Amino acid sequence: MELPPNRATQEMPLWLALFPVLILIAALTWNVLFVYGDNALSGSSQMVIILVAGLTAVIGMVRGVAWSYIQERIVATIGNAMPSILILLLVGALASIWLLSGTVPTMVYFGLKLLNPTIFLVACCIACALTSVMSGSSWSTAATIGVAMVAVGRALEIPDGLIGGAIISGSYFGDKISPLSDTTNLAAAVTDTPVFDHIRYLILTTGPSMVISLILFTIIGLSLETTGSAVDVSVELAAIRETFNITVWLLIPPAVVLTLIMKKVPAIPSLFVGIVVGIVCAVIFQQPLLQSLTGTVSATPIIGDGTSSFAPSAGYILVMDTLFKGISITTPIEMLSELFSAGGMEGMLGTVWLILAAMSFGGVMDACGNLTRIMESVKGLARGFFSLVACTTGTCIVTNLSTSDQYISVAIPGKMYSDLYREKGFAQENLSRTLEDTGTVTSVLIPWNTCGAYHASVLGIGTLTYLPYCFFNLLSPFMTLLFAWFMIKIKRSPKPEQASSSNSNQTSQAV
């Protein structure tokens, strides 16, 4: 990070650098647990972050940092988050139009027919893991198969926390080891590690974490079966068929999106195509539903006869309202009516506000030198290999807490510790693995982090609700520390001075 020319020259005390982070964590915890609860993201948490960012900026200005520089860093940090914000808005539109088209109800319908409470959590976790490996994106996985799994799980009366935990555990397994994943390539790039070497080394800790997670979901699934009788979903299936036209053709939108992502088409155009295909499917397959929602019949039907078509103008209004305002479809069963509702782009605005506030705080922390001071202090604690890995782990988590961005939590510690791993004779694969085991997976567990805010909004499950059941995400940091403590599969490399000496000897022998 480039320091501003008018930065106060005296070293910032560590307590002062940590002060805003501690205040933020304490204030958000109090705000969520004791005041607003699940409603905290409606505005109060955003205001807490903004107020703490303002306090941090005031402290920085007192220490000599110009407001113009602080503002510059805020704008730059928010700019880095703009792709995430655009994806979030598109996902809101996608979820709503896939509901109107019958795509989500179709996935729920087949899911109810195939799954039961005993195997649901394991099947959900595996399905999300496979999807994420193929797509390389936990965000896309949550927005497609994850949304459907939430609806199926609720219909099977599975608690929300368990559903979210299974989805996120599977999604982040794929996000970590897929060669298509941006964080996987980022961790490899910042540590100068070949991406497939990074993945092979990462599987050593990722594999056991996933196996343990699946075992835990299996045990919980068996207990769910013993605490209640088998769920009869015939009434729900009949209600879905009564409300929607159910056909396998409605699986085309998610298939198209996943295919585009696997073909390495960027997320934003892929989601846009998914929205367009969803609109086409709604017009073709759900005309009776569209007619009932608009209350009109076209004299010159678009498709079919006049008894099952909708007026173009009314249909246009319905589709547009669905995209930006969301939709709520009434079914004969109240529980399904609650499932078949989505907020559209408008429903994502609270999360967008949260991201803007969080990234502003990260920009202020960067501009005022707090992040640099914290990083330097943590770096000085690294002595042996375990302490080195522990410091890397702590730095990734603190960065996730303070900057609210998983990419920063991988990039900054990666650059900061890269030379230190070399100096101590440890290969860069050790660092790249630790970055993924701690920086990537813990981001989704923090309510004000972009990943935590995104998944909470898309899945409709609060971050603190699913956090205790994200077994894979919780186990991964401990697994990498366990491997470091017992020195399991720790790859070494020559220290710089040893490498130089070896090169000199080889040169002498050649002469």
C-alpha positions, 0 to 999 in steps of 0.5 A: 500500500502506498502511503500518502505524503502527508501521513504522520511520521510517528508509528501508530500504536497497535492498540490504536490500529486495532481500536476501530476493529474492536469497536466495530466487532463489539458494536455489531455484535451488540446490535445483532444479538441484543437489539435488532436480531435478524432485522439488523441488516435492514439498516442498523448494521450499515449505520454502525459500520458507517459511524465506526468508519467516520470515527476511524477517519477522524482519528486518521485526520488528527494524525495527519492523513488528508481527507482527500486521500481517505476519500480516494481510498474509499472510492477505490475500495468501493470500485473493487466491490462493484462487480460483486454489487452488479452480480448481487442485483442480477441474482435478485432479478434471476431468482424472481424470474426463475420463480415466475418461469416455474424453474425454481418450483420445478427443481423443488418439485423433483427435489421433494420427490427424490429427497427425504430428511435423512439424506437431504443434508448430505445430498445437498452438500454433495450437489453444491460441491459438484456444482461449485467444482464445475462452475468455480463459484460459490456465489453462482452455486448459491444463486442456482442450486442453493436457492432450490435446495432452500425451498426443498429443505423447508418443504421437508421441514429441515431447520434453516441453519442446517440447510444453509450450512450444507449449501455453504459447506458444499459450495466453498469446497468447490470454490477452494479446489476448482481451477475455475475459481477466482480465489483459487487462482488468486491464492496461487498467483500471489504466492507464485505457485502453479495453480494445479500444484496449489490444488493438489496441496490444498486437497490434503487439508480440504479432503479431511474437512469435507469428509468430516462435514459429510459425516456430521451431516449424515449423523444429523440427518439420521437424528432428524429421521428418528425425531419425526416420521417420514414426511408425506409431501403428496399434498405439496406436490399436488399444490405445486402442479396446480399452481405451475406447469411442471416440466423438465424443460424448465431446467434449461435456465440453470443448465444454460447458466452452469454451462456458460460458467463452466465455459469460463464466461464471466458471471455477469453475462452468464447471469444476464443470459439466465434472466433472458432464458427465464423470461422466455420460459415464463412466456412459453410454459406459464401462460395460465399463471401469467394470466391469473397474475395479470387478470387479462386475456389477449385477444391475439394470443402470443402463444396458444389459444385465447383462453390461456394467453395474457395481454402483451402490455400486462405481461410486460409490466408483470415481467418488469415488476418481477425483475426489479420489485420481486414477486409472491405467488399464492398457492393452496399451501401457506408454506409453499406461498412463503417459499415462492416469493422473491424480492427481485433487485429491490430486495438486494438493496439492503445488502448493496448498502451493507457492502458499500458501508463495509468497503468504505470502512476498509478503505478508511482503515487502509488510508489511515494506516491501520491495516499496515500497522496490524499486519506488521505487528502480526508478522513479527510474531511468526517464528517457528512454522506453526506460529508462522501458519497461525499468524497467517491464519489470524491475519486472514481472519482479521483482514476479513473482519476489517476489510469485509472482502475475501479477495483482500484477505487472500491478496494482502497476507499472501504478499505480506508472508511470501518472503517470510515463508521463503526465508524460513525454508518452506515452500509457497504451497504451504502459504497458498493452502493456508490462505485458502483454508482461512481467508476464503472460507471464513469470509462467508461467516462474517455478516458484514463481509461481502460474502456473508452478506451475499449468501444471507440475502440470496439464501434468505438465511441469516449469517449467524443462523447458518454459521454453526452448521458450516462445518467445512468452513469452521473445520478448514482453519483448524485443519491447516493448523493441525497439519502445521502443528504435527508437520504433516505433509509440509513441503520445504524449499531451500532458504535463499542463502542456501539456494545462493550457496548451492548455485555458487558451488555448482558454478565453481564445479562447472569452472 
